[in-house]
Amino acid sequence: MARDDTAGLQALFKQRQATAQNVIGDLGKLQRQLADLGGPKPTHVVSVTVPAGAKEGESIEAKASDGSTVRITVPAGTSPGATLHVRVPVALPPPVDPTVPVAQGTPVVTTTAEPVEPAK
C-alpha cells in the first residue's frame, strides 16, 4: 500500500524552490557585475509573431514569447502571421543597495531586436 507523503513532498518543493530563487538572484547579480566591468550584455532569443497588417521594411512593436514587447523591422519576404526568432537583451537587475528593500515583481522591457537565425 502506498503511503501519502504530500506534506513531505511540499516541504521538499519549498526548499528546492528557495534554492532555485537564490541561484536566479545570484545569476542576475553576476550578469550585472560583468556588464559593469564592460563585458558583453547578456541576450536571449525569443519568438515574435508578425502581427496582421505589418509590411516588410516597416518598424513594428510586437509581443515576444517571453512576454516582453520588442521593436523589430519586418524582414523582406515576411508576411503577417510569420514567426521570427530575434535576439534581445536580458533585463539586468539594478545595482543592489543593501539599505533599500527589494521590490517584488517582473520588470517590463521594451527593446529593439535584431533578427537571428534559429538554432539548428
N, CA, C and O atoms as a printed pandas DataFrame, in Angstrom:
     atom_number atom_name residue_name chain_id  residue_number  x_coord  y_coord  z_coord
0              1         N          MET        A               1    0.843   -1.172    0.000
1              2        CA          MET        A               1    0.000    0.000    0.000
2              3         C          MET        A               1    0.898    1.248    0.000
3              4         O          MET        A               1    1.862    1.334    0.760
4              5         N          ALA        A               2    0.566    2.190   -0.850
5              6        CA          ALA        A               2    1.316    3.443   -0.934
6              7         C          ALA        A               2    0.967    4.353    0.229
7              8         O          ALA        A               2   -0.181    4.401    0.672
8              9         N          ARG        A               3    1.965    5.072    0.720
9             10        CA          ARG        A               3    1.690    5.970    1.837
10            11         C          ARG        A               3    1.627    7.394    1.293
11            12         O          ARG        A               3    2.324    7.728    0.334
12            13         N          ASP        A               4    0.807    8.217    1.895
13            14        CA          ASP        A               4    0.630    9.611    1.480
14            15         C          ASP        A               4    1.723   10.462    2.117
15            16         O          ASP        A               4    1.765   10.616    3.338
16            17         N          ASP        A               5    2.605   11.012    1.289
17            18        CA          ASP        A               5    3.690   11.852    1.795
18            19         C          ASP        A               5    3.580   13.256    1.197
19            20         O          ASP        A               5    4.587   13.886    0.874
20            21         N          THR        A               6    2.358   13.729    1.057
21            22        CA          THR        A               6    2.126   15.046    0.467
22            23         C          THR        A               6    2.857   16.133    1.233
23            24         O          THR        A               6    3.496   16.988    0.622
24            25         N          ALA        A               7    2.780   16.121    2.536
25            26        CA          ALA        A               7    3.424   17.163    3.348
26            27         C          ALA        A               7    4.938   17.148    3.141
27            28         O          ALA        A               7    5.559   18.204    3.019
28            29         N          GLY        A               8    5.526   15.967    3.102
29            30        CA          GLY        A               8    6.973   15.854    2.886
30            31         C          GLY        A               8    7.383   16.367    1.518
31            32         O          GLY        A               8    8.394   17.056    1.382
32            33         N          LEU        A               9    6.594   16.029    0.502
33            34        CA          LEU        A               9    6.888   16.494   -0.849
34            35         C          LEU        A               9    6.729   18.005   -0.964
35            36         O          LEU        A               9    7.518   18.661   -1.644
36            37         N          GLN        A              10    5.717   18.562   -0.305
37            38        CA          GLN        A              10    5.523   20.010   -0.332
38            39         C          GLN        A              10    6.691   20.726    0.348
39            40         O          GLN        A              10    7.148   21.761   -0.137
40            41         N          ALA        A              11    7.173   20.188    1.457
41            42        CA          ALA        A              11    8.307   20.785    2.162
42            43         C          ALA        A              11    9.563   20.726    1.289
43            44         O          ALA        A              11   10.316   21.697    1.218
44            45         N          LEU        A              12    9.788   19.597    0.629
45            46        CA          LEU        A              12   10.942   19.458   -0.271
46            47         C          LEU        A              12   10.848   20.441   -1.431
47            48         O          LEU        A              12   11.844   21.053   -1.815
48            49         N          PHE        A              13    9.645   20.592   -1.988
49            50        CA          PHE        A              13    9.436   21.534   -3.094
50            51         C          PHE        A              13    9.763   22.956   -2.647
51            52         O          PHE        A              13   10.461   23.680   -3.356
52            53         N          LYS        A              14    9.265   23.364   -1.476
53            54        CA          LYS        A              14    9.538   24.718   -0.968
54            55         C          LYS        A              14   11.027   24.943   -0.770
55            56         O          LYS        A              14   11.555   26.010   -1.084
56            57         N          GLN        A              15   11.698   23.923   -0.244
57            58        CA          GLN        A              15   13.138   24.032   -0.022
58            59         C          GLN        A              15   13.873   24.198   -1.354
59            60         O          GLN        A              15   14.737   25.066   -1.478
60            61         N          ARG        A              16   13.540   23.384   -2.337
61            62        CA          ARG        A              16   14.201   23.450   -3.646
62            63         C          ARG        A              16   13.839   24.741   -4.372
63            64         O          ARG        A              16   14.670   25.305   -5.084
64            65         N          GLN        A              17   12.615   25.210   -4.198
65            66        CA          GLN        A              17   12.180   26.450   -4.839
66            67         C          GLN        A              17   12.996   27.632   -4.302
67            68         O          GLN        A              17   13.398   28.509   -5.066
68            69         N          ALA        A              18   13.238   27.652   -2.991
69            70        CA          ALA        A              18   14.033   28.718   -2.395
70            71         C          ALA        A              18   15.463   28.680   -2.936
71            72         O          ALA        A              18   16.045   29.727   -3.219
72            73         N          THR        A              19   16.024   27.492   -3.081
73            74        CA          THR        A              19   17.372   27.348   -3.629
74            75         C          THR        A              19   17.422   27.852   -5.065
75            76         O          THR        A              19   18.357   28.555   -5.446
76            77         N          ALA        A              20   16.425   27.496   -5.856
77            78        CA          ALA        A              20   16.373   27.942   -7.255
78            79         C          ALA        A              20   16.276   29.461   -7.329
79            80         O          ALA        A              20   16.926   30.071   -8.178
80            81         N          GLN        A              21   15.486   30.084   -6.468
81            82        CA          GLN        A              21   15.362   31.549   -6.465
82            83         C          GLN        A              21   16.697   32.197   -6.113
83            84         O          GLN        A              21   17.048   33.234   -6.676
84            85         N          ASN        A              22   17.442   31.598   -5.186
85            86        CA          ASN        A              22   18.762   32.130   -4.834
86            87         C          ASN        A              22   19.717   32.060   -6.019
87            88         O          ASN        A              22   20.465   33.005   -6.267
88            89         N          VAL        A              23   19.698   30.947   -6.752
89            90        CA          VAL        A              23   20.564   30.803   -7.924
90            91         C          VAL        A              23   20.203   31.843   -8.973
91            92         O          VAL        A              23   21.088   32.470   -9.554
92            93         N          ILE        A              24   18.908   32.031   -9.219
93            94        CA          ILE        A              24   18.460   33.020  -10.199
94            95         C          ILE        A              24   18.909   34.418   -9.775
95            96         O          ILE        A              24   19.384   35.196  -10.602
96            97         N          GLY        A              25   18.759   34.737   -8.495
97            98        CA          GLY        A              25   19.200   36.037   -7.995
98            99         C          GLY        A              25   20.694   36.222   -8.132
99           100         O          GLY        A              25   21.153   37.296   -8.521
100          101         N          ASP        A              26   21.473   35.176   -7.815
101          102        CA          ASP        A              26   22.925   35.250   -7.947
102          103         C          ASP        A              26   23.338   35.434   -9.400
103          104         O          ASP        A              26   24.268   36.188   -9.686
104          105         N          LEU        A              27   22.661   34.758  -10.319
105          106        CA          LEU        A              27   22.966   34.891  -11.735
106          107         C          LEU        A              27   22.750   36.337  -12.193
107          108         O          LEU        A              27   23.574   36.890  -12.921
108          109         N          GLY        A              28   21.652   36.938  -11.771
109          110        CA          GLY        A              28   21.380   38.329  -12.125
110          111         C          GLY        A              28   22.467   39.262  -11.612
111          112         O          GLY        A              28   22.888   40.177  -12.319
112          113         N          LYS        A              29   22.924   39.031  -10.379
113          114        CA          LYS        A              29   23.988   39.863   -9.804
114          115         C          LYS        A              29   25.285   39.705  -10.595
115          116         O          LYS        A              29   25.977   40.686  -10.867
116          117         N          LEU        A              30   25.613   38.452  -10.965
117          118        CA          LEU        A              30   26.839   38.210  -11.727
118          119         C          LEU        A              30   26.766   38.846  -13.118
119          120         O          LEU        A              30   27.756   39.392  -13.604
120          121         N          GLN        A              31   25.599   38.775  -13.754
121          122        CA          GLN        A              31   25.435   39.415  -15.066
122          123         C          GLN        A              31   25.601   40.921  -14.940
123          124         O          GLN        A              31   26.222   41.543  -15.801
124          125         N          ARG        A              32   25.061   41.515  -13.888
125          126        CA          ARG        A              32   25.191   42.957  -13.646
126          127         C          ARG        A              32   26.667   43.315  -13.463
127          128         O          ARG        A              32   27.147   44.290  -14.041
128          129         N          GLN        A              33   27.394   42.520  -12.650
129          130        CA          GLN        A              33   28.811   42.788  -12.421
130          131         C          GLN        A              33   29.599   42.714  -13.722
131          132         O          GLN        A              33   30.457   43.560  -13.974
132          133         N          LEU        A              34   29.320   41.719  -14.542
133          134        CA          LEU        A              34   30.010   41.572  -15.818
134          135         C          LEU        A              34   29.757   42.776  -16.714
135          136         O          LEU        A              34   30.689   43.301  -17.323
136          137         N          ALA        A              35   28.515   43.214  -16.799
137          138        CA          ALA        A              35   28.166   44.381  -17.627
138          139         C          ALA        A              35   28.834   45.638  -17.075
139          140         O          ALA        A              35   29.322   46.466  -17.845
140          141         N          ASP        A              36   28.860   45.791  -15.743
141          142        CA          ASP        A              36   29.502   46.960  -15.130
142          143         C          ASP        A              36   30.995   46.998  -15.409
143          144         O          ASP        A              36   31.594   48.073  -15.443
144          145         N          LEU        A              37   31.600   45.831  -15.609
145          146        CA          LEU        A              37   33.034   45.759  -15.910
146          147         C          LEU        A              37   33.321   45.906  -17.401
147          148         O          LEU        A              37   34.469   45.779  -17.825
148          149         N          GLY        A              38   32.283   46.175  -18.202
149          150        CA          GLY        A              38   32.468   46.365  -19.636
150          151         C          GLY        A              38   32.309   45.104  -20.459
151          152         O          GLY        A              38   32.573   45.108  -21.661
152          153         N          GLY        A              39   31.883   44.035  -19.831
153          154        CA          GLY        A              39   31.685   42.781  -20.554
154          155         C          GLY        A              39   30.432   42.841  -21.413
155          156         O          GLY        A              39   29.661   43.798  -21.337
156          157         N          PRO        A              40   30.233   41.809  -22.234
157          158        CA          PRO        A              40   29.043   41.797  -23.096
158          159         C          PRO        A              40   27.772   41.710  -22.270
159          160         O          PRO        A              40   27.720   41.024  -21.249
160          161         N          LYS        A              41   26.762   42.409  -22.724
161          162        CA          LYS        A              41   25.469   42.339  -22.044
162          163         C          LYS        A              41   24.801   41.027  -22.458
163          164         O          LYS        A              41   24.832   40.669  -23.636
164          165         N          PRO        A              42   24.200   40.309  -21.515
165          166        CA          PRO        A              42   23.580   39.031  -21.848
166          167         C          PRO        A              42   22.347   39.213  -22.742
167          168         O          PRO        A              42   21.625   40.205  -22.645
168          169         N          THR        A              43   22.136   38.233  -23.604
169          170        CA          THR        A              43   20.982   38.242  -24.504
170          171         C          THR        A              43   20.322   36.869  -24.483
171          172         O          THR        A              43   20.891   35.894  -23.993
172          173         N          HIS        A              44   19.106   36.816  -25.026
173          174        CA          HIS        A              44   18.455   35.536  -25.257
174          175         C          HIS        A              44   17.573   35.665  -26.500
175          176         O          HIS        A              44   17.267   36.773  -26.942
176          177         N          VAL        A              45   17.174   34.531  -27.053
177          178        CA          VAL        A              45   16.373   34.516  -28.283
178          179         C          VAL        A              45   14.915   34.300  -27.917
179          180         O          VAL        A              45   14.585   33.418  -27.125
180          181         N          VAL        A              46   14.038   35.124  -28.508
181          182        CA          VAL        A              46   12.599   34.995  -28.305
182          183         C          VAL        A              46   11.921   34.850  -29.672
183          184         O          VAL        A              46   12.498   35.180  -30.708
184          185         N          SER        A              47   10.716   34.359  -29.645
185          186        CA          SER        A              47    9.908   34.250  -30.864
186          187         C          SER        A              47    8.933   35.419  -30.917
187          188         O          SER        A              47    8.374   35.820  -29.896
188          189         N          VAL        A              48    8.736   35.956  -32.102
189          190        CA          VAL        A              48    7.804   37.058  -32.321
190          191         C          VAL        A              48    6.935   36.699  -33.520
191          192         O          VAL        A              48    7.449   36.323  -34.573
192          193         N          THR        A              49    5.618   36.816  -33.358
193          194        CA          THR        A              49    4.701   36.604  -34.476
194          195         C          THR        A              49    4.404   37.951  -35.108
195          196         O          THR        A              49    3.992   38.891  -34.428
196          197         N          VAL        A              50    4.617   38.037  -36.415
197          198        CA          VAL        A              50    4.376   39.293  -37.131
198          199         C          VAL        A              50    2.866   39.555  -37.127
199          200         O          VAL        A              50    2.092   38.715  -37.584
200          201         N          PRO        A              51    2.443   40.720  -36.610
201          202        CA          PRO        A              51    1.014   40.999  -36.492
202          203         C          PRO        A              51    0.358   41.287  -37.845
203          204         O          PRO        A              51    1.023   41.630  -38.823
204          205         N          ALA        A              52   -0.957   41.137  -37.866
205          206        CA          ALA        A              52   -1.742   41.432  -39.071
206          207         C          ALA        A              52   -1.512   42.882  -39.483
207          208         O          ALA        A              52   -1.431   43.770  -38.634
208          209         N          GLY        A              53   -1.409   43.113  -40.767
209          210        CA          GLY        A              53   -1.253   44.467  -41.296
210          211         C          GLY        A              53    0.189   44.930  -41.384
211          212         O          GLY        A              53    0.456   45.980  -41.968
212          213         N          ALA        A              54    1.143   44.166  -40.812
213          214        CA          ALA        A              54    2.551   44.564  -40.879
214          215         C          ALA        A              54    3.097   44.306  -42.272
215          216         O          ALA        A              54    2.779   43.297  -42.902
216          217         N          LYS        A              55    3.928   45.236  -42.748
217          218        CA          LYS        A              55    4.512   45.122  -44.092
218          219         C          LYS        A              55    6.029   45.048  -43.987
219          220         O          LYS        A              55    6.616   45.595  -43.054
220          221         N          GLU        A              56    6.666   44.370  -44.943
221          222        CA          GLU        A              56    8.122   44.247  -44.906
222          223         C          GLU        A              56    8.774   45.626  -44.934
223          224         O          GLU        A              56    8.329   46.524  -45.648
224          225         N          GLY        A              57    9.835   45.775  -44.146
225          226        CA          GLY        A              57   10.539   47.038  -44.040
226          227         C          GLY        A              57    9.958   47.979  -42.991
227          228         O          GLY        A              57   10.581   48.980  -42.639
228          229         N          GLU        A              58    8.767   47.660  -42.491
229          230        CA          GLU        A              58    8.099   48.504  -41.506
230          231         C          GLU        A              58    8.637   48.197  -40.101
231          232         O          GLU        A              58    8.907   47.042  -39.774
232          233         N          SER        A              59    8.790   49.238  -39.278
233          234        CA          SER        A              59    9.190   49.066  -37.889
234          235         C          SER        A              59    7.924   48.880  -37.061
235          236         O          SER        A              59    7.023   49.718  -37.091
236          237         N          ILE        A              60    7.864   47.762  -36.314
237          238        CA          ILE        A              60    6.665   47.441  -35.543
238          239         C          ILE        A              60    7.035   47.082  -34.108
239          240         O          ILE        A              60    8.183   46.746  -33.818
240          241         N          GLU        A              61    6.058   47.157  -33.220
241          242        CA          GLU        A              61    6.187   46.622  -31.872
242          243         C          GLU        A              61    5.317   45.380  -31.805
243          244         O          GLU        A              61    4.185   45.374  -32.289
244          245         N          ALA        A              62    5.854   44.330  -31.201
245          246        CA          ALA        A              62    5.107   43.078  -31.089
246          247         C          ALA        A              62    5.452   42.406  -29.771
247          248         O          ALA        A              62    6.521   42.635  -29.203
248          249         N          LYS        A              63    4.537   41.573  -29.289
249          250        CA          LYS        A              63    4.771   40.802  -28.068
250          251         C          LYS        A              63    5.687   39.630  -28.402
251          252         O          LYS        A              63    5.491   38.944  -29.405
252          253         N          ALA        A              64    6.688   39.409  -27.554
253          254        CA          ALA        A              64    7.609   38.294  -27.726
254          255         C          ALA        A              64    7.145   37.117  -26.877
255          256         O          ALA        A              64    6.278   37.261  -26.015
256          257         N          SER        A              65    7.732   35.953  -27.131
257          258        CA          SER        A              65    7.345   34.734  -26.419
258          259         C          SER        A              65    7.619   34.808  -24.922
259          260         O          SER        A              65    7.020   34.058  -24.151
260          261         N          ASP        A              66    8.517   35.704  -24.493
261          262        CA          ASP        A              66    8.790   35.827  -23.060
262          263         C          ASP        A              66    7.897   36.873  -22.391
263          264         O          ASP        A              66    8.054   37.162  -21.205
264          265         N          GLY        A              67    6.951   37.442  -23.162
265          266        CA          GLY        A              67    6.024   38.426  -22.616
266          267         C          GLY        A              67    6.473   39.863  -22.773
267          268         O          GLY        A              67    5.693   40.781  -22.521
268          269         N          SER        A              68    7.728   40.083  -23.188
269          270        CA          SER        A              68    8.225   41.443  -23.374
270          271         C          SER        A              68    7.695   42.007  -24.694
271          272         O          SER        A              68    7.167   41.269  -25.526
272          273         N          THR        A              69    7.840   43.304  -24.872
273          274        CA          THR        A              69    7.485   43.958  -26.118
274          275         C          THR        A              69    8.773   44.301  -26.835
275          276         O          THR        A              69    9.669   44.904  -26.246
276          277         N          VAL        A              70    8.877   43.923  -28.104
277          278        CA          VAL        A              70   10.085   44.209  -28.880
278          279         C          VAL        A              70    9.731   45.044  -30.090
279          280         O          VAL        A              70    8.628   44.947  -30.627
280          281         N          ARG        A              71   10.680   45.868  -30.517
281          282        CA          ARG        A              71   10.530   46.652  -31.743
282          283         C          ARG        A              71   11.455   46.017  -32.772
283          284         O          ARG        A              71   12.661   45.894  -32.556
284          285         N          ILE        A              72   10.865   45.616  -33.895
285          286        CA          ILE        A              72   11.648   44.998  -34.962
286          287         C          ILE        A              72   11.285   45.635  -36.295
287          288         O          ILE        A              72   10.232   46.257  -36.437
288          289         N          THR        A              73   12.171   45.471  -37.267
289          290        CA          THR        A              73   11.878   45.836  -38.645
290          291         C          THR        A              73   11.496   44.540  -39.348
291          292         O          THR        A              73   12.260   43.575  -39.334
292          293         N          VAL        A              74   10.322   44.516  -39.959
293          294        CA          VAL        A              74    9.841   43.298  -40.621
294          295         C          VAL        A              74   10.763   42.994  -41.798
295          296         O          VAL        A              74   10.877   43.807  -42.715
296          297         N          PRO        A              75   11.430   41.822  -41.785
297          298        CA          PRO        A              75   12.353   41.477  -42.863
298          299         C          PRO        A              75   11.643   41.272  -44.208
299          300         O          PRO        A              75   10.457   40.947  -44.253
300          301         N          ALA        A              76   12.384   41.467  -45.290
301          302        CA          ALA        A              76   11.846   41.240  -46.638
302          303         C          ALA        A              76   11.361   39.795  -46.748
303          304         O          ALA        A              76   11.991   38.876  -46.225
304          305         N          GLY        A              77   10.249   39.610  -47.427
305          306        CA          GLY        A              77    9.696   38.279  -47.648
306          307         C          GLY        A              77    8.916   37.728  -46.462
307          308         O          GLY        A              77    8.517   36.564  -46.470
308          309         N          THR        A              78    8.696   38.550  -45.448
309          310        CA          THR        A              78    7.965   38.105  -44.258
310          311         C          THR        A              78    6.542   38.635  -44.309
311          312         O          THR        A              78    6.324   39.813  -44.592
312          313         N          SER        A              79    5.583   37.775  -44.038
313          314        CA          SER        A              79    4.187   38.192  -44.081
314          315         C          SER        A              79    3.568   38.084  -42.686
315          316         O          SER        A              79    4.114   37.409  -41.814
316          317         N          PRO        A              80    2.427   38.751  -42.478
317          318        CA          PRO        A              80    1.743   38.659  -41.182
318          319         C          PRO        A              80    1.480   37.198  -40.806
319          320         O          PRO        A              80    1.140   36.370  -41.652
320          321         N          GLY        A              81    1.646   36.910  -39.529
321          322        CA          GLY        A              81    1.452   35.551  -39.034
322          323         C          GLY        A              81    2.743   34.742  -38.977
323          324         O          GLY        A              81    2.794   33.701  -38.323
324          325         N          ALA        A              82    3.793   35.219  -39.664
325          326        CA          ALA        A              82    5.074   34.509  -39.638
326          327         C          ALA        A              82    5.706   34.629  -38.257
327          328         O          ALA        A              82    5.506   35.621  -37.555
328          329         N          THR        A              83    6.465   33.616  -37.877
329          330        CA          THR        A              83    7.181   33.636  -36.603
330          331         C          THR        A              83    8.641   33.940  -36.874
331          332         O          THR        A              83    9.288   33.267  -37.675
332          333         N          LEU        A              84    9.161   34.971  -36.193
333          334        CA          LEU        A              84   10.567   35.345  -36.306
334          335         C          LEU        A              84   11.267   35.016  -34.994
335          336         O          LEU        A              84   10.655   35.063  -33.927
336          337         N          HIS        A              85   12.543   34.684  -35.079
337          338        CA          HIS        A              85   13.364   34.462  -33.891
338          339         C          HIS        A              85   14.326   35.638  -33.808
339          340         O          HIS        A              85   15.111   35.877  -34.726
340          341         N          VAL        A              86   14.258   36.369  -32.703
341          342        CA          VAL        A              86   15.100   37.554  -32.549
342          343         C          VAL        A              86   15.874   37.487  -31.232
343          344         O          VAL        A              86   15.390   36.963  -30.229
344          345         N          ARG        A              87   17.086   38.031  -31.267
345          346        CA          ARG        A              87   17.930   38.090  -30.065
346          347         C          ARG        A              87   17.693   39.429  -29.387
347          348         O          ARG        A              87   17.795   40.481  -30.019
348          349         N          VAL        A              88   17.375   39.385  -28.101
349          350        CA          VAL        A              88   17.090   40.606  -27.334
350          351         C          VAL        A              88   17.946   40.627  -26.068
351          352         O          VAL        A              88   18.349   39.576  -25.569
352          353         N          PRO        A              89   18.219   41.821  -25.554
353          354        CA          PRO        A              89   18.987   41.892  -24.308
354          355         C          PRO        A              89   18.177   41.365  -23.124
355          356         O          PRO        A              89   16.954   41.500  -23.080
356          357         N          VAL        A              90   18.872   40.772  -22.184
357          358        CA          VAL        A              90   18.256   40.337  -20.931
358          359         C          VAL        A              90   18.182   41.565  -20.026
359          360         O          VAL        A              90   19.143   42.327  -19.926
360          361         N          ALA        A              91   17.047   41.750  -19.375
361          362        CA          ALA        A              91   16.899   42.866  -18.441
362          363         C          ALA        A              91   17.719   42.559  -17.196
363          364         O          ALA        A              91   17.406   41.633  -16.448
364          365         N          LEU        A              92   18.772   43.343  -16.981
365          366        CA          LEU        A              92   19.619   43.137  -15.813
366          367         C          LEU        A              92   18.983   43.767  -14.582
367          368         O          LEU        A              92   18.315   44.796  -14.678
368          369         N          PRO        A              93   19.192   43.152  -13.441
369          370        CA          PRO        A              93   18.676   43.769  -12.220
370          371         C          PRO        A              93   19.448   45.058  -11.940
371          372         O          PRO        A              93   20.610   45.177  -12.328
372          373         N          PRO        A              94   18.825   46.006  -11.282
373          374        CA          PRO        A              94   19.544   47.242  -10.957
374          375         C          PRO        A              94   20.652   46.946   -9.945
375          376         O          PRO        A              94   20.602   45.933   -9.248
376          377         N          PRO        A              95   21.645   47.824   -9.864
377          378        CA          PRO        A              95   22.665   47.629   -8.830
378          379         C          PRO        A              95   21.997   47.537   -7.460
379          380         O          PRO        A              95   21.022   48.235   -7.183
380          381         N          VAL        A              96   22.529   46.678   -6.619
381          382        CA          VAL        A              96   21.915   46.429   -5.322
382          383         C          VAL        A              96   22.447   47.409   -4.280
383          384         O          VAL        A              96   23.657   47.557   -4.109
384          385         N          ASP        A              97   21.539   48.065   -3.598
385          386        CA          ASP        A              97   21.864   48.915   -2.462
386          387         C          ASP        A              97   21.300   48.196   -1.242
387          388         O          ASP        A              97   20.081   48.130   -1.082
388          389         N          PRO        A              98   22.158   47.656   -0.381
389          390        CA          PRO        A              98   21.661   46.842    0.729
390          391         C          PRO        A              98   20.764   47.596    1.708
391          392         O          PRO        A              98   20.100   46.969    2.534
392          393         N          THR        A              99   20.730   48.923    1.634
393          394        CA          THR        A              99   19.893   49.689    2.555
394          395         C          THR        A              99   18.479   49.887    2.032
395          396         O          THR        A              99   17.612   50.378    2.755
396          397         N          VAL        A             100   18.236   49.503    0.759
397          398        CA          VAL        A             100   16.929   49.701    0.139
398          399         C          VAL        A             100   16.219   48.359    0.022
399          400         O          VAL        A             100   16.803   47.410   -0.501
400          401         N          PRO        A             101   14.972   48.247    0.495
401          402        CA          PRO        A             101   14.247   46.982    0.352
402          403         C          PRO        A             101   14.025   46.646   -1.122
403          404         O          PRO        A             101   13.823   47.537   -1.947
404          405         N          VAL        A             102   14.064   45.366   -1.439
405          406        CA          VAL        A             102   13.889   44.908   -2.814
406          407         C          VAL        A             102   12.409   44.765   -3.128
407          408         O          VAL        A             102   11.669   44.128   -2.378
408          409         N          ALA        A             103   11.970   45.367   -4.251
409          410        CA          ALA        A             103   10.575   45.249   -4.685
410          411         C          ALA        A             103   10.386   43.897   -5.367
411          412         O          ALA        A             103   11.309   43.374   -5.991
412          413         N          GLN        A             104    9.210   43.348   -5.245
413          414        CA          GLN        A             104    8.887   42.081   -5.892
414          415         C          GLN        A             104    8.166   42.357   -7.198
415          416         O          GLN        A             104    7.437   43.343   -7.301
416          417         N          GLY        A             105    8.355   41.502   -8.201
417          418        CA          GLY        A             105    7.655   41.665   -9.471
418          419         C          GLY        A             105    8.606   41.475  -10.636
419          420         O          GLY        A             105    9.806   41.274  -10.447
420          421         N          THR        A             106    8.065   41.539  -11.837
421          422        CA          THR        A             106    8.838   41.348  -13.048
422          423         C          THR        A             106    8.838   42.643  -13.841
423          424         O          THR        A             106    7.772   43.189  -14.127
424          425         N          PRO        A             107   10.034   43.154  -14.206
425          426        CA          PRO        A             107   10.074   44.397  -14.971
426          427         C          PRO        A             107    9.563   44.187  -16.392
427          428         O          PRO        A             107    9.671   43.090  -16.940
428          429         N          VAL        A             108    9.013   45.232  -16.979
429          430        CA          VAL        A             108    8.563   45.202  -18.370
430          431         C          VAL        A             108    9.658   45.861  -19.198
431          432         O          VAL        A             108   10.105   46.964  -18.882
432          433         N          VAL        A             109   10.088   45.184  -20.253
433          434        CA          VAL        A             109   11.191   45.675  -21.059
434          435         C          VAL        A             109   10.745   45.847  -22.506
435          436         O          VAL        A             109   10.213   44.915  -23.111
436          437         N          THR        A             110   10.959   47.028  -23.055
437          438        CA          THR        A             110   10.754   47.251  -24.482
438          439         C          THR        A             110   12.134   47.432  -25.081
439          440         O          THR        A             110   12.928   48.228  -24.580
440          441         N          THR        A             111   12.426   46.714  -26.135
441          442        CA          THR        A             111   13.770   46.743  -26.706
442          443         C          THR        A             111   13.718   46.679  -28.215
443          444         O          THR        A             111   12.725   46.243  -28.797
444          445         N          THR        A             112   14.785   47.113  -28.838
445          446        CA          THR        A             112   14.916   46.966  -30.278
446          447         C          THR        A             112   15.622   45.647  -30.531
447          448         O          THR        A             112   16.678   45.392  -29.952
448          449         N          ALA        A             113   15.068   44.821  -31.370
449          450        CA          ALA        A             113   15.598   43.478  -31.577
450          451         C          ALA        A             113   16.201   43.331  -32.959
451          452         O          ALA        A             113   15.779   43.986  -33.912
452          453         N          GLU        A             114   17.187   42.468  -33.053
453          454        CA          GLU        A             114   17.821   42.121  -34.324
454          455         C          GLU        A             114   17.405   40.691  -34.676
455          456         O          GLU        A             114   17.491   39.808  -33.823
456          457         N          PRO        A             115   16.957   40.439  -35.909
457          458        CA          PRO        A             115   16.607   39.071  -36.282
458          459         C          PRO        A             115   17.833   38.164  -36.220
459          460         O          PRO        A             115   18.937   38.589  -36.563
460          461         N          VAL        A             116   17.648   36.917  -35.785
461          462        CA          VAL        A             116   18.729   35.933  -35.737
462          463         C          VAL        A             116   18.234   34.648  -36.382
463          464         O          VAL        A             116   17.033   34.399  -36.495
464          465         N          GLU        A             117   19.185   33.856  -36.793
465          466        CA          GLU        A             117   18.860   32.533  -37.357
466          467         C          GLU        A             117   18.523   31.595  -36.222
467          468         O          GLU        A             117   19.207   31.609  -35.199
468          469         N          PRO        A             118   17.476   30.768  -36.367
469          470        CA          PRO        A             118   17.162   29.805  -35.306
470          471         C          PRO        A             118   18.270   28.782  -35.157
471          472         O          PRO        A             118   18.951   28.461  -36.131
472          473         N          ALA        A             119   18.460   28.264  -33.947
473          474        CA          ALA        A             119   19.474   27.236  -33.688
474          475         C          ALA        A             119   19.143   25.992  -34.467
475          476         O          ALA        A             119   17.975   25.646  -34.647
476          477         N          LYS        A             120   20.174   25.323  -34.927
477          478        CA          LYS        A             120   19.962   24.082  -35.700
478          479         C          LYS        A             120   20.336   22.888  -34.903
479          480         O          LYS        A             120   20.224   21.762  -35.389
